[in-house]
Amino acid sequence: MNNQAPEVGSAGQQANLFNVMRQTRSDSRETQIAMLTSMALNDSGFSEDGRRDAERQKLELMNIINFENGAESLIMTEGFQDAVVNKSEGNINVIIRNPEEITQSQADKIKMHLDTVMQSTIDIDNIFISVIR
């Protein structure tokens, strides 16, 4: 197992923590998309290659958002109370809310699901799972 976190507050506090993590991620992604959209649409100051690169990065970011949202839903279908997934360059960080520690078998299953969804584009050893109880 990668990381096991200690118990954190009441169930309500935990739910709020997961909502805050998702909102923070969403706000950051929206800011990035707005910046890339501005770069792609701005005729002055950016070359055609620069605008195409901004569009490519925006598409990549939208794919990451879709992956993160889908991965969270997939993890929760495994019976976990909540999950937040963050994909960054070469890594996937998963935080799960569960009343007890998860087993190595459960962690391996989550990693296999994510590896399948990512079509093996990230090394399975770069998927990190933490639990908040």
C-alpha angles and dihedrals in degrees: 000000000000110000130351116196124207122251111290121204129290126329089259092052090048092051090049091049091055091047090051092049091051093046092049090050091047093049091050092048092048090052091050092048092049091051093048092046090052091050092048095048099039108101095191123069099013129084121227088256090052091052092048090049091051090051090049092050090047091053090049090051092050089051090051091051091051091048093049093049093046093046091052091052091047092052092049090052085064088067101263117141096231142342140194120199125193121186118197135163104318096339140086118201117197124190115190129192109216132147092233140028115280121238125244087248091056091047091049091050091052090049092049091051092050092045089053093048091048089048089234093296091132124055107251088229087065093063107098123194127197127179128213112199 
